[in-house]
């Protein structure tokens, strides 16, 4: 063979080798870490559902750069296993991103497995802890921070409702106590005064003794910080002891367990929630229909109501996977490139919000996104927030307490048929004539409870 043909053959062989090196290599792994049993199992299950829906949609479109997403779910119901799980995901599975865990501690700082790997971490539940650089250069929070929630709670209680004395009930756990400290400081900054503060034991069915001591303070408002089920037991004790105080709490009380277990005792509880009108857009409605078609429309367990359990954690988890995929599209799988790509997002559409991050801002929501809301007949209304449009909120209420939010096409699916079996036909066809529908009641004027 002459030199020219040999050179051509060598060139072709080299080109083929280089082509092989640049071709897609296996799946893109995203780790999902959360409890799948115990009192916080709703967190792990919601994360799994949201992540799997996002991965399925992306894979149906051909994946990312020809590579499919693979969701690796890990159960960290035993917290002592979390670090080992993260190490396995980063070293053996070579995950490009991690969603979770339920508590932020294992992913903050510089010594943990994900910090050393430098891959993006998305927190869909933990609200305590500093995630903005330089404290946590690879961590992004998908739900509002405790510090912002505490500030909104305190401002609403003291300045909007004109309640000057506040009691705090927090779970006897590190994160809840830290959040209670934030609330106490925010109340003082707003011009109010914390007159009583008690820890409660998570999981205790009867919280009457704790609430009795708090009631003795005469506080006009009670801030409760703990799991939704524990907060429901505190609210029940408030009702049993006939304490007329304004109950208030963080976004976590939006999870169905609070209203489901607390029932009528949760009425008029004030919670902090983001408010965005694009949540009522066709885009979000289509996502919710797809979610409910897959998993079923879940109305609040134990209660005779049509109010659906809105899957906020699943929405955040879905968006986290979409964001991770977008970062890979823009920068490949290099962790530093992915972080820079995420920090460059401006108004990126998700189902929970539009995401804008920056080199010093890894929070999906800021304080201005948060509104005051309340529960009325298990529905969620923002009518206690000074920025709310009352007519808009009345319309929103009527949609929630009726079956109007369920499209007719849904009932042709298996999940829809199951829902029809659980709800009386006359509720679906004429909701205003049956007990499920209750008329809208405006909040009582301040001062005092709504």
N, C-alpha and C positions, 0 to 999 in steps of 0.2 A: 504493500500500500504506500502510495506517495505521501509526501508530507502534507499536501493540501487536504486530501481526504481524511488523513489522520487528525489533522487540526479540526476539521469539521465534525468528525465523530466525537472528539474530545469535548468540543463546544456543546454539542447536543447532549452528551452525557452529563456535563456540568449543569446545563440548563434544566435537564430533567431532575437532577438532584436538588437544585435550588427550588424548583417548582414543588417538589415533594416536601421541602422544608417549610414552604409558605402555605401549604394546603391545610385545611382545618384538621385539628388533631383531637378527636374525641369530643365528649360533651363539655359544656360549660356548667360547672357545678355551683349551685347556690345553697349554702347551708341554712336550714331553718331550725332554730333552737328555742324550745319553750316547753313548759310543763304540759304533759298530756294526761295527767291524773291529779287528784287533789283539788283544793279550793280554787286554784288558778288554772285549772285545765282548760277553761274557756279561752285563755290567752293562747296556749299552744295550738288548740284546734282551730281558732280563727286565723292564726298566722299560717298554718298549713293550708287551709282552704284558699285564702287569698293568694298565696304564693303559687299553688298548683294551678289555679285558674289563669294567672298571668303567664306562667310557663307554657301551658297548653295553647293559649292564644298565640304566643310568640312562635312556638314550634310549628303551629299550623301555617304560619306565614313563612316558614323556611328557616326559623331560628335566627341566629346572629352571625353574619358572615359565613353562613353555611354550617354552623355548629348549633346543635340543639341544646336547650337548657335542661338540666337535670336537678330536680329539687331533692336534697338529702335532708330528711327530717330527723331530728334528734330530740329525745325526751330528757329534759333536765329537771324532772320533778324532785330529784334529790340534788340540791344545790352543790354538794361536794363533787358532783360529777361534771359540772359545767366546764371547768378549765380543761379537763381531759377531752371532753367533747369538742371544744374549740381547737385543741391541739390536733385531734384526729382530722377535723375538717380542713385545717390549713396545711397539714403536712402530708397525710395520706390521700385525702380526696382532692387536695389542691383547689379548694373552693376559690372562686373569684370574688365572692361577697358572702356576707353572713347577715341573716335576718334574726334578730333576737340577741341575747336571751331575755328572759322576763325581768331580770334585775341587771342594771347597767354595770355594776362593780367589776365583773370579770373582763369587760372590754374597755374600761377606762384605764388611764395610766399607760406606762411604757413597757411594762414587764410581761403582759399577757401574750398568749399565742397570736391573737389577731393583731395586736399592736406591733409585734415583731414582724409579722407577715406584711403589715401595712395595707391590707385589703379593706375595702369599704364595709362598714357595719351599719345596719339600719335598725333603729330601735322603734318598734311599733307599740310598745307598752310602757317601758320605764320612763318616768317623767322627772325623776330626781337626778341630780348630777350635772356637771358642766361638760357639754359636748363640743363647745366651740374651740377652735384652735387658739393657742397652742396646747390647751389641756388635753384634747382628744382629736388629733388631726385627721383621723380616719373614720370618725363616728358621726352619723347623721340621725337626727331625731325626727320621727314622722308624726308625733302627736305633741300637743303643747307641753312646755316645761312647767314643773311645779312652781317655780318662782313667778311665772306669768299668771298661772292660775290663782295662786295665793293673792297676788296683787288685785286681780279682778274681783275675787271674792270679798276682800276687805273693802275695796272702794264701793262695791254695791251695797254691802251691809251697812257701812257707816255713813256714806255720803248720799246714796240713793234712798235706802230704806230708813235712814236717820236713826239707826240702832247704835247706841254708844257702848253697850256692854256685851261682850262676846265670851262664850265658853268654847273649849276645844276638846273633842274626844278623838284620840288617835290610837291606832293599833300599837301594841307594845313590840314594835319592830323598828329597825334602824331607819328605813326609808320613810315610814309614816311619821316617826318622831322628827326627822329632819324637815319634812313638809310642814308639820305643826309649828316648828320654829319659824319657818318662812311666813306662815299665816300670822303668828303673834307679832312679828316685826311689821308686817304689812298693816295690820289693824292699828298698831300704834302710829304708824306713818300717816294713816288716814284720819287720825284724830279720835280713835276709839280706844277701848281698854279691855284687855283679856282679864276676866274676873275669876275664871276657873279653868283648870286644865287637868284632864285625866287620861291615863292609858287604859286600854281595855285588852283583854286576852283574846287573840284571834281564835275563832271557832267556838267560843262560849255561846250557848244558845240563849241564855238569860243574861241580859246586860242591865237589868233593872237597878242593881246596887250602884253601878257606875253612873247611870243617868240620874239617880236620886241625889247623889252628891253634887253633880253638876247643876241640877235644878235648884238646889239650896242657894246657889250664887245669885239667883234672880236674873241671869243673863237673858238679854232679849233675842240673842241668836246663838245657835249651836253649830259649829263647823265640825263635820265628821270626816275623818280621813282613815280609810282602811279598805279592805276588799268590799265589793258590792254586797256580798252576803252578810258580812259583819256590820256594815253600815245599816243594812235593813233591820238588823236586830236592835241596833241603837235607836232607830226611828220608831220601831215597835214599842220599845220601852218608854220613849217620850210620849207616845199616844196612851199607853197604859197608865202612866202617872199623870196624865192630863196636864202636861206642861205646854203652855201656849207660847212656844218659841219658834223663831224662824230657823228651820233646818237648812243647812247649806253644805255643799261639798264639791269635790273636783269632778272632772269629766268622767272618771271611773264609775261614778254612780249612774251613768247612762246605760251601763251594761245591764241586761235584762234581769239579772239576779236581784238587783236592788228593788225594782218595782214588783217583781214576781214574788219575792219572799216577804217584802214589807207591806204589800197591798195598799189599803187606804191610808196607812201611816206615812206613806211617801208623798201623799198629795201636797202640792205647793212647795216641795223641796226645791231650793234654788241650786242649780248646777252651772258650771262654766262649760260652754261649748263654742267651738268655732261657728261662725255664721257666714255662709256664702250663698248667694242667689243661684250660682251655677250648679249647686247641688240639685236644683229642680229642673235642670236642663235635660234635653233628650239624651245626651251622652251618658249622664249618670243614671237616668231612668233605665236605659238599655242595659247598663252594667248590672243594676239591681235585679232586673228581670232575669238576666242570665244566671245570676247568683241564686235567686230563689228557685228558678227552674231546676237547677242542679241539686240544691240542698233542701228545697222546700221553704215556703214562707212560714217563719216561726213567729207565732204570736206569743205574747208574754205567758209563760207557763203559770198554771194555778189560778189565773185570773180570767174572768169572763169579759174579754175585750178583744177587739180586732186589731189593736195596736201591734204593728210588726216590730221585731227586734232588729234594729238597723245595725248591720255588721261593721261597725267603725274600725275595729282592729283588723278585720279581713280586708277592708278597703285600704288601710295603711300598708298592709303586707303586700297586697296586689301592686300598689304603687311602688313599693320598694324594689320588687323584682323588675318592674318596667324601668325604673331608674338605673338599676344595675346593668340591664341589657343596653340601655341607651349609652351608658358610660363605656361599655365594651365596644359599641358601634363607633363611638367617637375616638377612642384612644387605644383600642385593643385591650389585652388582659394585664398590661403592666399596672400594678397597683397605684403608683404615683400618677400615671397618666389618667387612670380612672378617677382618682380623687380630684385632679385638676378639671376633668370634664364635668364632674358633678358640681364643682364650685363655679363653673361657667354657665350653669343653667339659669335661664331667665324666663319666668312665666311658663314653665314646662307643664303641659296638661296632664293631670292625674285624675282619678275619680274622687279623691278626697279633697284636693286643692290644686292650685297651680304652684309649682315649686320654683323658688328662686333661692339659690344658695350663693355663698361667696367665700373667699379665703378666710374670713373671720366669722362667718355665719353658717352654721350647719343645722339650724332650726327650721323645720318646715313651716311653723306658725310663729308669729310674734304676738305680743299682747294686744295689738290693735285688731287682730283677727278674732279675739275672744269676746263673746257676748254673754250676758246673763240670761238664763232660761229657767223654766220651772216645769214641773209635772202637774197636769190637770187631767183627771180621769185617765191617767197613764199616758196621755199624749204629751208631747214636748212643745212648749211655746216660748218664744222669745219676747213675749209681750211685756215682761218686767224690765226689759232693757230700754233705756231712754231713746235709743236709736231706732226702735222697732216701729214699723208701720202697722197700726192696729188692724186695719181691714185685711191686710196681707196675712196677719197671724190668725185671724178668725177663719179665713179660707183654708189656711194650712191645718188648723185644728179640725175642721170638718172633714178634710181629706183623711186625716189620721183615724178618726173614730168611726169612719164608715168603711165600706169595701171599695171605695172609688179608686184606691190606689192599685187595685188588682185588675190588669187588663183582661178582657174576655178571653183572649187567645190563651192565656195561662191555664185556664180550666180544661183545656184539651190535652194537657200534659198529665203524666202520672202524678207528679207532685201537686198539680192543681186539683186533680180529682180527690186526692187525699185531703187537701185543705177544705174542699167543698163538703166532704163527709164530716169534718170537725165543726163546721159552722152551719147554723140553721139557715135554710134556704131564704127565709124571709129577711134575715139580716143582710144577705147579699143583694136582695132585690129591693128592699125597702128599709134601710137601716134606721131611718128617723122614727119609725113606728115601734121599735123594740127597745128593751132596756139597755142594750149595748150603747146606744147613742144617748149622750147627755149634752144638754145645751152648754154653750160657751159661757163661762163666768169670768168677767174681767178681774184683775188683781185688786185687792183692797188698797186704798191709798196709804202712803206712809204717814207717820212712823209705825213700825211694828211689822209682823208677819204679813205676807201677801194673802 
